[in-house]
Amino acid sequence: MVRYSHAGNYSWCPILWQNPYKQGTIIQLRIKTPRKPNSARRQVLKLLLFPRRRTISSIIGRGHTLKKHHHVLIKGGGSRDLPGVYTQGIRGKYDLKCVFTKKRRRSIYGISKKFQKSLNIF
């Protein structure tokens, strides 16, 4: 029996097969509701990672322009209050655009300081 260590500074998820990131193709966009004490309508993606391997991934941030057959880069560590969601999409890679209006915590939402200055929003 081989024991795998979780070496590396990333959230581990069994669907990723010891890779920090994976690219997936969107099969379906849907809205899920969280577990008992929380109440919301969270947007999630159903992704095809490779044939016969599917996962549900959450979208962080507000708004997106995703459609079926778009490509998304995912990482481990999903939403704790959404059942069955163990991964999340990475903003600013492939077809998942960054959140342009973020001023703080920009790295999570995929916008660099240089790019933000070029937008002249703030």
Residue pairs with C-beta under 8 A, 6 or more apart in sequence:
4 18
6 12
8 20
10 20
10 75
10 76
11 75
11 76
11 77
12 18
12 76
13 76
13 77
13 78
13 86
13 87
14 86
15 22
15 49
15 53
15 55
15 86
15 87
16 22
16 74
16 75
16 76
16 87
20 75
20 76
21 73
21 74
21 75
21 90
22 49
22 73
22 74
23 49
23 71
23 72
23 73
23 74
23 94
24 45
24 47
24 48
24 49
24 55
24 57
24 71
24 72
24 73
24 74
25 47
25 48
25 69
25 70
25 71
25 72
26 45
26 46
26 47
26 48
26 66
26 67
26 68
26 69
26 70
26 71
26 72
27 46
27 47
27 48
27 54
27 68
28 45
28 46
28 68
29 43
29 44
29 45
29 46
29 66
29 67
29 68
30 43
30 44
30 45
30 46
31 41
31 42
31 43
31 44
32 41
32 42
32 44
32 56
32 82
32 85
33 39
33 40
33 41
33 42
34 40
34 42
34 79
34 81
34 82
35 81
35 82
35 83
38 81
42 58
42 79
42 82
43 58
43 59
43 64
44 56
44 57
44 58
44 59
44 82
44 85
45 56
45 57
45 58
45 59
45 66
45 72
45 89
46 54
46 55
46 56
47 54
47 55
47 56
47 57
47 72
47 74
48 54
49 55
55 74
55 86
55 87
56 84
56 85
56 86
56 87
57 72
57 74
57 78
57 85
57 87
57 88
57 89
58 78
58 79
58 82
58 85
58 87
58 88
58 89
59 66
59 88
59 89
59 96
60 88
60 89
60 91
60 108
60 109
61 91
61 99
61 102
61 108
61 109
62 99
63 99
64 96
64 97
65 95
65 97
66 72
66 95
66 96
70 94
70 95
70 96
71 94
71 95
72 89
72 90
72 93
72 94
72 95
72 96
73 89
73 90
73 93
73 94
73 96
74 87
74 88
74 89
74 90
75 87
75 88
75 90
76 86
76 87
77 86
77 87
77 88
78 85
78 86
78 87
78 88
79 85
79 88
89 96
90 96
90 110
91 97
91 98
91 99
91 108
91 109
91 110
91 111
92 98
92 109
92 110
92 111
93 110
96 110
97 110
98 109
98 110
98 111
98 115
99 109
99 110
99 111
100 111
100 116
100 119
100 121
101 121
102 109
102 111
103 116
103 122
106 112
106 113
106 116
116 122
